[in-house]
Amino acid sequence: MTDFAHRILVVDDEERIRRLLKMYLEKEGYEIEEAEDGETALRMAAGKDYDLIMLDVMLPGIDGVEVCSRLRQVKATPVIMLTAKGEEMNRVQGFEAGADDYVVKPFSPREVIYRVKAILRRSSATAFLTKESNSSNNIVLPHLIIEHDAHRVMAGGQEVSLTPKEYELLHYLAVSPDKVFSREELLKDVWNYEFFGDLRTVDTHVKRLREKLNKVSVEAASMITTVWGVGYKLEVSK
């Protein structure tokens, strides 16, 4: 395994699922570590930096939603939740806790690899990069600055810690200020959900994004506007 291979933590109480995911992902060159319960996952995630965590919702002891929520208090590591069919409410709760994506069991190897590659591609420049941004890629708006090369967001003069998905959603809206996007458009373009997906995924991420911005700048948070019956926009003109 090369030193620069992406390191992924797979968390599931079923050994069969862990073994299956490990096999799929190692074929793609990823370095895989495993945990079979929430407490172990939290301990491992706190002690080491992973590029991605695949996290089952139904875990003994601390469930996956709670693990994700606690993890979000200290790290912005991308999280893909693993959910069983019919666990729609758990998926919504997972997004509210800060998950970036989900895969429904039983899953196909192709979908798993697609989701993993998509998230790693989007988050490769995020998290804790400190390199200087190319100013031409900066988006400077009233109350809000997005330094795209460094995936850094400043609001009210303070840096805002966002998950890769929250960052991508904000950047997508900011590239076209004052343009209204439907939930379907956002789900397709930000989440890459062509044929499936819950529209509440968009709502929960917008809610979390507003909450994070609101902590440092009420003005920045209020720029994300709900257009009732249509969707959302980043409003800059008054």
N, C-alpha and C positions, 0 to 999 in steps of 0.2 A: 504494500500500500504506500503510495507516495505521500510526502509530507503535506502536500497542498490539497489532498483529497478532502472533499466536504465531509464533515463528521455529523452523523444523524443519530439521534436517540430515539429508539422505538419503544414505546410504552404500551404494553397490553398484557393482561393476566393470562391470556391463552398462548401457550408455547407454540402451538401450531401457527397462529397468526404471526407471531414474532419471527418464526423460522421462515415463513413464506415471504414476509416483507424483507427480511435480511437477504434472502436469496435474490429477490428482484433487484434490490438496491445495490448489492455488492456487484452484480453483473454490470451495473452502470459505473462502477468505480468508486462508489461511496464507502466511507468507513462507518460501520454500524456498531452501536452499543445498545444494550437492552436493559429494560427495567420491567418488573412484573407487577408493581403496585405504585400508587401515587406518592407515598412517602419516599421510596427509593428514588423515584423520578425527580422529585424536588431536591433531594440531597445531591444527586448527580448533576442536575442542571445548575444548582447554585455553586458547585465546586469546579465546574468546567464550562467552557464556552462551546456550544454546539451551533452548527449552521442552521439546523432545523430539528424540530421535535415532532414526531408523529405520536399522537396521544389518544388512546381509547377513551371514550366517554365513560363507559361502565367499568370502573376499577374497584377492587376491594378497599375498604378504608376510605381514603380521600379519593373522591371520584375525579374524572378528568377535567370537568368544568372548574372545580375548586383548585386543582393543580394549576390550570391555566391562569385563573384569577390571581393566585398567589405569585406565580412566576412573573406576571405582568407588573407586579409591584417593584420588581428589582431588575428585570431584563426585558429586552424587546425581541428576544429570539423568535423567529417565525414558528408558528404552531399549525400543524394540520391535524384536525380532530378526526378520529375514526368512529363512525356511528353505524348502528344497525338500521336496517330499513324500518321505517315507521317511527323512528325516534326524532321526529321533526322538532318537538319542543326542546330536546336536548341540543339539537344543532343550533337553534336560536340562542339558547343559554350559552352555548360555547362561543358564539360570535360576540355576545354581550360581555363575556369574560375576557375577550381579546384574541380569540382564534383568528387565523388569517384565511383558513380554507377548511374544507372537510372532504372526506372520501367515505362513501357509503358501502358498508359490507352487505353482500359479498362483492368485492371489488375486482376489477380486471387489472392485470399487470400494466397494461398500456395506460390506463387512467392514473394509476398510482405514480408511474414514472413521469407522466405529463404534468401532474400537479406538483410533484417535487421539483422538477426542472424549472417550471414556471416560477415557483416561489424563490428558488435559489438564484435564478437569473435576476429577479426583481430586487432581491435583498443583497446581492453581491457587493453593492457599494454602500450599503446602509449600516446601521448599528453604530459603531464607534469610530468611524473614519474621521481623521482630523486634517486630511489634506485640504489645501486651499481650493476653492471652487473657481472655475472659469467664469468670470463675471457675465459672459455672454449667455450662460445657461441659468442665470439667476432670474427669478420672478420677483419683482419688487412691487408690492401693492401697499396701499395704506394699511398700517397695523400688521402687515404680514410680509415676510421675506422667505422665499424658498430657494435654497442653494442646491440645485439639482445634482451636480457632480458629487457633492458630499452627502446628499440626501439629508440635508439639515434644514429645519424649519425654525424660524425666529418669529416670535409674536410678542409685542409689548417689550421688546428688548431682551427677551429671555428665550433660550432654546427650549423647544417642545419635544419631548420624547414620544415618538410615534412608532407603532408597529409598521412593518413593510406595507401591509395592506392599507392601513390608515394613511400612510404617506402617499401611496399611489393614488388613492381616492382624492386626497386634497390636491395633489399635483394635477391630476386629470381635470378637475374643476377649474383650477387656477390658470391652466393653459388657455382656456376659453372663458374669461370672466364675463359675467352677465348672460352667458348662454345657458338655457334651461336644458337639463338632461333628464330623460325619463328614467325610472328605476330599471326598466328593461335594458336601456342603453348602457347604464352603468354596470349592470350585472354582466352584460355581454363583453364590454370593453375593459372593465377593471378586474372582473372575476373570471373572464373567459368562459362563462356559462352560456353556451350556445343553445342547448336543448333542455337544460334542467337547472334548478336553483330556486331558492325561496326569495321573493322580493324583499322580505323582511331582513334579509342579509344586509341589504343596502341601508335600511333604516337604522339597524343597530350600529353599523359602522359610522354613520353620520352622527348618531347620538354620542358615541364615544369620542369622536373627533371634536365635536362641539364642547364636550365636557373638558377635554384636555386643553383646548385653546382657551376656554373660559377661565381656567385657573390662572392664566398669565395675562390674558387680554380679553375683556368682554367685547371690545370692538371687533377683534379678529374672529371671535366665535360667532358674532351676529352676522358676519359676512356670508356664512353658509345659510342660505335661505331656502325654506320649503315653499315650493310652488304647488299649492294644493290641487290635487287631482292630476298632476303632471309628474313632478319629481323635484330636483334640486338644482340650485345654481350657486356660484360664488359671486356675490353682488359687490361691485365696487363703485358703480355710478349711482348717484342719488338724485 
